[in-house]
Amino acid sequence: MNRGISASEVLPGLDLDLLTTFLDRPTTFEAIRAYRAALRTDPNDH
């Protein structure tokens, strides 16, 4: 679903490429938990 945009102009710290990797989760709750877990990892990795 990436349309060539990798950063938000409104939320410059938001990594859209990372965020889109969670779109395939079965529920919103699971996507949120996985996204938060990814954010807790080393921020230099993304």
C-alpha distance matrix in Angstrom:
0.0 3.8 6.1 9.1 10.1 11.4 13.9 14.9 17.9 19.2 18.8 19.2 19.6 16.2 14.1 10.5 9.6 12.0 11.1 7.5 9.7 11.5 9.3 11.0 14.4 16.9 17.9 17.1 20.2 19.2 15.9 18.1 20.7 18.6 17.0 20.6 21.9 19.6 20.7 24.3 24.0 25.0 23.1 23.8 21.5 18.3
3.8 0.0 3.8 5.6 6.7 7.9 10.8 12.4 15.3 17.2 16.8 16.6 17.2 14.2 11.8 8.4 7.3 10.6 10.4 7.6 9.9 12.5 11.3 13.5 16.6 19.5 20.2 19.0 21.8 20.7 17.2 18.8 21.4 19.0 16.9 20.3 21.6 18.8 19.6 23.2 22.7 23.2 21.0 21.3 19.3 15.9
6.1 3.8 0.0 3.8 5.6 8.4 11.1 12.3 14.5 16.7 17.1 16.9 18.2 15.6 13.7 10.4 10.1 13.7 13.4 11.0 13.6 16.0 14.5 16.8 19.9 22.6 23.2 21.8 24.8 24.0 20.4 21.8 24.6 22.5 20.1 23.3 24.9 22.1 22.5 26.2 25.8 26.0 23.4 23.5 21.9 18.4
9.1 5.6 3.8 0.0 3.8 6.3 9.3 11.5 13.4 16.3 16.5 15.4 16.9 14.8 12.7 10.2 9.5 13.3 13.9 12.2 14.5 17.4 16.6 19.0 21.9 25.0 25.5 23.9 26.6 25.6 21.9 23.1 25.6 23.2 20.6 23.6 25.0 21.8 21.9 25.6 24.8 24.5 21.8 21.4 20.1 16.7
10.1 6.7 5.6 3.8 0.0 3.8 5.8 7.7 9.7 12.6 12.7 11.8 13.5 11.5 10.0 7.6 8.3 11.9 12.1 11.2 14.1 16.5 16.0 18.9 21.4 24.5 24.5 22.4 24.9 24.3 20.5 21.1 23.7 21.8 18.8 21.4 23.1 20.1 19.7 23.4 23.0 22.7 19.7 19.6 18.8 15.2
11.4 7.9 8.4 6.3 3.8 0.0 3.8 7.0 9.8 12.4 11.5 9.9 10.7 9.0 6.8 5.5 5.9 9.1 10.1 10.1 12.4 15.0 15.4 18.4 20.4 23.8 23.8 21.6 23.6 22.8 19.0 19.3 21.6 19.4 16.3 18.7 20.2 17.0 16.4 20.1 19.5 19.0 16.0 15.8 15.1 11.4
13.9 10.8 11.1 9.3 5.8 3.8 0.0 3.8 6.5 8.9 7.9 6.2 7.7 6.5 5.9 5.8 8.0 10.2 10.6 11.6 14.3 16.2 16.8 20.1 21.7 24.9 24.3 21.7 23.4 23.1 19.4 18.9 21.3 19.7 16.2 18.0 20.0 17.0 15.7 19.3 19.3 18.6 15.2 15.5 15.6 11.9
14.9 12.4 12.3 11.5 7.7 7.0 3.8 0.0 3.8 5.4 5.1 5.1 7.5 6.2 7.5 7.0 10.3 12.1 11.2 12.5 15.7 16.8 17.0 20.6 21.9 24.9 23.7 20.7 22.6 22.8 19.2 18.3 21.1 20.2 16.5 18.0 20.5 18.2 16.4 20.0 20.7 20.4 16.9 17.9 18.2 14.5
17.9 15.3 14.5 13.4 9.7 9.8 6.5 3.8 0.0 3.8 5.7 5.5 9.1 9.1 10.9 10.8 13.9 15.8 15.0 16.2 19.4 20.5 20.6 24.2 25.5 28.3 27.0 23.9 25.7 26.3 22.7 21.6 24.4 23.7 20.0 21.1 23.8 21.5 19.4 22.8 23.7 23.1 19.4 20.1 21.0 17.4
19.2 17.2 16.7 16.3 12.6 12.4 8.9 5.4 3.8 0.0 3.8 6.0 9.0 8.9 11.8 11.8 15.4 16.5 15.0 16.7 20.0 20.4 20.4 24.2 25.0 27.5 25.8 22.4 24.0 25.0 21.6 20.0 23.0 22.8 19.1 19.8 22.9 21.2 18.8 22.0 23.5 23.3 19.6 21.1 22.0 18.6
18.8 16.8 17.1 16.5 12.7 11.5 7.9 5.1 5.7 3.8 0.0 3.8 5.6 5.6 9.0 9.9 13.4 13.8 12.6 15.0 17.8 18.1 18.8 22.5 23.0 25.7 23.9 20.5 21.7 22.5 19.2 17.4 20.0 19.8 16.0 16.4 19.4 17.7 15.1 18.3 19.7 19.6 16.0 17.7 18.7 15.4
19.2 16.6 16.9 15.4 11.8 9.9 6.2 5.1 5.5 6.0 3.8 0.0 3.8 5.5 8.0 9.7 12.6 13.3 13.2 15.5 18.0 19.0 20.0 23.6 24.3 27.4 26.0 22.8 23.9 24.2 20.8 19.2 21.5 20.7 16.9 17.4 19.8 17.6 15.0 18.1 18.9 18.1 14.3 15.3 16.6 13.4
19.6 17.2 18.2 16.9 13.5 10.7 7.7 7.5 9.1 9.0 5.6 3.8 0.0 3.8 6.3 9.2 11.8 11.4 11.6 14.6 16.4 17.3 18.9 22.3 22.6 25.8 24.4 21.3 21.9 21.9 18.7 16.9 18.7 17.9 14.1 14.2 16.4 14.2 11.4 14.3 15.2 14.5 10.7 12.3 13.7 10.8
16.2 14.2 15.6 14.8 11.5 9.0 6.5 6.2 9.1 8.9 5.6 5.5 3.8 0.0 3.8 5.9 8.9 8.6 8.0 11.0 13.1 13.8 15.2 18.6 19.1 22.2 20.9 17.9 18.9 18.8 15.4 14.0 16.2 15.2 11.4 12.3 14.8 12.5 10.3 13.8 14.8 14.8 11.5 13.3 13.7 10.3
14.1 11.8 13.7 12.7 10.0 6.8 5.9 7.5 10.9 11.8 9.0 8.0 6.3 3.8 0.0 3.8 5.5 5.4 6.2 8.8 10.4 12.0 13.7 16.8 17.7 21.1 20.5 17.9 19.0 18.3 14.8 14.2 16.0 14.2 10.7 12.4 14.1 11.1 9.9 13.6 13.6 13.6 10.5 11.7 11.2 7.5
10.5 8.4 10.4 10.2 7.6 5.5 5.8 7.0 10.8 11.8 9.9 9.7 9.2 5.9 3.8 0.0 3.8 5.4 4.9 6.0 8.7 10.4 11.1 14.4 15.9 19.2 18.8 16.4 18.2 17.5 13.8 13.9 16.3 14.5 11.2 13.7 15.6 12.8 12.4 16.2 16.3 16.7 14.0 15.0 14.0 10.2
9.6 7.3 10.1 9.5 8.3 5.9 8.0 10.3 13.9 15.4 13.4 12.6 11.8 8.9 5.5 3.8 0.0 3.8 5.5 5.4 6.7 9.6 10.8 13.3 15.2 18.8 19.1 17.3 19.1 17.7 14.0 14.9 16.8 14.2 11.5 14.5 15.5 12.3 12.7 16.3 15.6 16.0 13.7 14.2 12.4 8.9
12.0 10.6 13.7 13.3 11.9 9.1 10.2 12.1 15.8 16.5 13.8 13.3 11.4 8.6 5.4 5.4 3.8 0.0 3.8 5.5 5.5 7.6 10.0 12.4 13.4 17.1 17.2 15.4 16.6 14.9 11.5 12.1 13.4 10.7 8.1 11.0 11.7 8.5 9.3 12.8 12.2 13.1 11.3 12.5 10.4 7.2
11.1 10.4 13.4 13.9 12.1 10.1 10.6 11.2 15.0 15.0 12.6 13.2 11.6 8.0 6.2 4.9 5.5 3.8 0.0 3.8 5.4 5.9 7.6 10.7 11.5 14.9 14.4 12.3 13.8 12.7 9.0 9.5 11.7 9.7 6.8 9.9 11.7 9.4 9.9 13.5 14.0 15.4 13.5 15.4 13.7 10.5
7.5 7.6 11.0 12.2 11.2 10.1 11.6 12.5 16.2 16.7 15.0 15.5 14.6 11.0 8.8 6.0 5.4 5.5 3.8 0.0 3.8 5.3 5.5 8.5 10.4 13.7 14.0 12.5 14.8 13.5 9.8 11.4 13.8 11.5 9.5 13.1 14.4 12.2 13.3 16.8 16.9 18.3 16.6 18.0 15.8 12.7
9.7 9.9 13.6 14.5 14.1 12.4 14.3 15.7 19.4 20.0 17.8 18.0 16.4 13.1 10.4 8.7 6.7 5.5 5.4 3.8 0.0 3.8 5.7 7.2 8.9 12.6 13.5 12.8 14.5 12.3 9.1 11.3 12.7 9.7 8.7 12.4 12.8 10.5 12.6 15.7 15.2 16.9 16.0 17.2 14.4 12.0
11.5 12.5 16.0 17.4 16.5 15.0 16.2 16.8 20.5 20.4 18.1 19.0 17.3 13.8 12.0 10.4 9.6 7.6 5.9 5.3 3.8 0.0 3.8 5.5 5.8 9.5 9.9 9.1 10.7 8.6 5.3 8.0 9.6 7.2 6.8 10.5 11.3 10.1 12.2 15.0 15.3 17.7 17.0 18.9 16.4 14.1
9.3 11.3 14.5 16.6 16.0 15.4 16.8 17.0 20.6 20.4 18.8 20.0 18.9 15.2 13.7 11.1 10.8 10.0 7.6 5.5 5.7 3.8 0.0 3.8 5.6 8.5 9.1 8.5 11.2 9.9 6.9 9.8 12.1 10.5 10.0 13.6 14.8 13.8 15.6 18.5 19.1 21.3 20.2 22.1 19.7 17.0
11.0 13.5 16.8 19.0 18.9 18.4 20.1 20.6 24.2 24.2 22.5 23.6 22.3 18.6 16.8 14.4 13.3 12.4 10.7 8.5 7.2 5.5 3.8 0.0 3.8 6.4 8.5 9.5 11.9 9.8 8.0 11.6 13.1 11.2 11.9 15.4 15.9 15.1 17.6 20.1 20.3 22.8 22.3 24.0 21.2 19.0
14.4 16.6 19.9 21.9 21.4 20.4 21.7 21.9 25.5 25.0 23.0 24.3 22.6 19.1 17.7 15.9 15.2 13.4 11.5 10.4 8.9 5.8 5.6 3.8 0.0 3.8 5.6 7.1 8.7 6.2 5.4 9.2 10.1 8.8 10.4 13.5 13.8 13.9 16.5 18.5 19.1 22.1 21.9 24.1 21.4 19.6
16.9 19.5 22.6 25.0 24.5 23.8 24.9 24.9 28.3 27.5 25.7 27.4 25.8 22.2 21.1 19.2 18.8 17.1 14.9 13.7 12.6 9.5 8.5 6.4 3.8 0.0 3.8 7.1 8.6 6.9 7.7 11.0 11.9 11.5 13.4 16.0 16.5 17.2 19.6 21.4 22.3 25.5 25.4 27.7 25.1 23.3
17.9 20.2 23.2 25.5 24.5 23.8 24.3 23.7 27.0 25.8 23.9 26.0 24.4 20.9 20.5 18.8 19.1 17.2 14.4 14.0 13.5 9.9 9.1 8.5 5.6 3.8 0.0 3.8 5.3 5.3 6.4 8.7 10.1 10.8 12.4 14.4 15.5 16.7 18.5 20.3 21.8 25.1 24.8 27.5 25.3 23.3
17.1 19.0 21.8 23.9 22.4 21.6 21.7 20.7 23.9 22.4 20.5 22.8 21.3 17.9 17.9 16.4 17.3 15.4 12.3 12.5 12.8 9.1 8.5 9.5 7.1 7.1 3.8 0.0 3.8 5.5 5.0 6.1 8.6 9.9 10.4 12.2 14.1 15.2 16.4 18.4 20.4 23.4 22.7 25.6 23.8 21.5
20.2 21.8 24.8 26.6 24.9 23.6 23.4 22.6 25.7 24.0 21.7 23.9 21.9 18.9 19.0 18.2 19.1 16.6 13.8 14.8 14.5 10.7 11.2 11.9 8.7 8.6 5.3 3.8 0.0 3.8 5.4 5.2 6.2 8.6 9.9 10.7 12.3 14.3 15.4 16.8 19.0 22.3 22.0 25.2 23.5 21.8
19.2 20.7 24.0 25.6 24.3 22.8 23.1 22.8 26.3 25.0 22.5 24.2 21.9 18.8 18.3 17.5 17.7 14.9 12.7 13.5 12.3 8.6 9.9 9.8 6.2 6.9 5.3 5.5 3.8 0.0 3.8 5.4 5.1 6.1 8.5 9.9 10.5 12.2 14.2 15.5 17.1 20.5 20.6 23.5 21.4 20.0
15.9 17.2 20.4 21.9 20.5 19.0 19.4 19.2 22.7 21.6 19.2 20.8 18.7 15.4 14.8 13.8 14.0 11.5 9.0 9.8 9.1 5.3 6.9 8.0 5.4 7.7 6.4 5.0 5.4 3.8 0.0 3.8 5.5 5.2 6.0 8.5 9.8 10.5 12.2 14.3 15.8 18.8 18.4 21.1 19.1 17.1
18.1 18.8 21.8 23.1 21.1 19.3 18.9 18.3 21.6 20.0 17.4 19.2 16.9 14.0 14.2 13.9 14.9 12.1 9.5 11.4 11.3 8.0 9.8 11.6 9.2 11.0 8.7 6.1 5.2 5.4 3.8 0.0 3.8 5.5 5.1 6.1 8.5 9.8 10.5 12.4 14.6 17.7 17.0 20.2 18.8 16.9
20.7 21.4 24.6 25.6 23.7 21.6 21.3 21.1 24.4 23.0 20.0 21.5 18.7 16.2 16.0 16.3 16.8 13.4 11.7 13.8 12.7 9.6 12.1 13.1 10.1 11.9 10.1 8.6 6.2 5.1 5.5 3.8 0.0 3.8 5.5 5.2 6.2 8.7 9.9 10.7 12.9 16.4 16.6 19.8 18.2 17.1
18.6 19.0 22.5 23.2 21.8 19.4 19.7 20.2 23.7 22.8 19.8 20.7 17.9 15.2 14.2 14.5 14.2 10.7 9.7 11.5 9.7 7.2 10.5 11.2 8.8 11.5 10.8 9.9 8.6 6.1 5.2 5.5 3.8 0.0 3.8 5.5 5.0 6.2 8.7 9.9 11.1 14.5 14.7 17.6 15.5 14.4
17.0 16.9 20.1 20.6 18.8 16.3 16.2 16.5 20.0 19.1 16.0 16.9 14.1 11.4 10.7 11.2 11.5 8.1 6.8 9.5 8.7 6.8 10.0 11.9 10.4 13.4 12.4 10.4 9.9 8.5 6.0 5.1 5.5 3.8 0.0 3.8 5.4 5.1 6.3 8.8 10.2 13.1 12.4 15.4 13.7 12.0
20.6 20.3 23.3 23.6 21.4 18.7 18.0 18.0 21.1 19.8 16.4 17.4 14.2 12.3 12.4 13.7 14.5 11.0 9.9 13.1 12.4 10.5 13.6 15.4 13.5 16.0 14.4 12.2 10.7 9.9 8.5 6.1 5.2 5.5 3.8 0.0 3.8 5.4 5.0 6.4 9.0 12.1 11.7 15.2 14.3 13.1
21.9 21.6 24.9 25.0 23.1 20.2 20.0 20.5 23.8 22.9 19.4 19.8 16.4 14.8 14.1 15.6 15.5 11.7 11.7 14.4 12.8 11.3 14.8 15.9 13.8 16.5 15.5 14.1 12.3 10.5 9.8 8.5 6.2 5.0 5.4 3.8 0.0 3.8 5.4 5.1 6.8 10.5 11.3 14.4 13.0 12.8
19.6 18.8 22.1 21.8 20.1 17.0 17.0 18.2 21.5 21.2 17.7 17.6 14.2 12.5 11.1 12.8 12.3 8.5 9.4 12.2 10.5 10.1 13.8 15.1 13.9 17.2 16.7 15.2 14.3 12.2 10.5 9.8 8.7 6.2 5.1 5.4 3.8 0.0 3.8 5.4 5.4 8.4 8.7 11.5 9.6 9.1
20.7 19.6 22.5 21.9 19.7 16.4 15.7 16.4 19.4 18.8 15.1 15.0 11.4 10.3 9.9 12.4 12.7 9.3 9.9 13.3 12.6 12.2 15.6 17.6 16.5 19.6 18.5 16.4 15.4 14.2 12.2 10.5 9.9 8.7 6.3 5.0 5.4 3.8 0.0 3.8 5.4 7.5 6.7 10.2 9.7 8.8
24.3 23.2 26.2 25.6 23.4 20.1 19.3 20.0 22.8 22.0 18.3 18.1 14.3 13.8 13.6 16.2 16.3 12.8 13.5 16.8 15.7 15.0 18.5 20.1 18.5 21.4 20.3 18.4 16.8 15.5 14.3 12.4 10.7 9.9 8.8 6.4 5.1 5.4 3.8 0.0 3.8 6.6 7.5 10.9 10.7 11.1
24.0 22.7 25.8 24.8 23.0 19.5 19.3 20.7 23.7 23.5 19.7 18.9 15.2 14.8 13.6 16.3 15.6 12.2 14.0 16.9 15.2 15.3 19.1 20.3 19.1 22.3 21.8 20.4 19.0 17.1 15.8 14.6 12.9 11.1 10.2 9.0 6.8 5.4 5.4 3.8 0.0 3.8 6.1 8.6 7.8 9.2
25.0 23.2 26.0 24.5 22.7 19.0 18.6 20.4 23.1 23.3 19.6 18.1 14.5 14.8 13.6 16.7 16.0 13.1 15.4 18.3 16.9 17.7 21.3 22.8 22.1 25.5 25.1 23.4 22.3 20.5 18.8 17.7 16.4 14.5 13.1 12.1 10.5 8.4 7.5 6.6 3.8 0.0 3.8 5.4 5.6 7.9
23.1 21.0 23.4 21.8 19.7 16.0 15.2 16.9 19.4 19.6 16.0 14.3 10.7 11.5 10.5 14.0 13.7 11.3 13.5 16.6 16.0 17.0 20.2 22.3 21.9 25.4 24.8 22.7 22.0 20.6 18.4 17.0 16.6 14.7 12.4 11.7 11.3 8.7 6.7 7.5 6.1 3.8 0.0 3.8 5.3 5.9
23.8 21.3 23.5 21.4 19.6 15.8 15.5 17.9 20.1 21.1 17.7 15.3 12.3 13.3 11.7 15.0 14.2 12.5 15.4 18.0 17.2 18.9 22.1 24.0 24.1 27.7 27.5 25.6 25.2 23.5 21.1 20.2 19.8 17.6 15.4 15.2 14.4 11.5 10.2 10.9 8.6 5.4 3.8 0.0 3.8 5.5
21.5 19.3 21.9 20.1 18.8 15.1 15.6 18.2 21.0 22.0 18.7 16.6 13.7 13.7 11.2 14.0 12.4 10.4 13.7 15.8 14.4 16.4 19.7 21.2 21.4 25.1 25.3 23.8 23.5 21.4 19.1 18.8 18.2 15.5 13.7 14.3 13.0 9.6 9.7 10.7 7.8 5.6 5.3 3.8 0.0 3.8
18.3 15.9 18.4 16.7 15.2 11.4 11.9 14.5 17.4 18.6 15.4 13.4 10.8 10.3 7.5 10.2 8.9 7.2 10.5 12.7 12.0 14.1 17.0 19.0 19.6 23.3 23.3 21.5 21.8 20.0 17.1 16.9 17.1 14.4 12.0 13.1 12.8 9.1 8.8 11.1 9.2 7.9 5.9 5.5 3.8 0.0
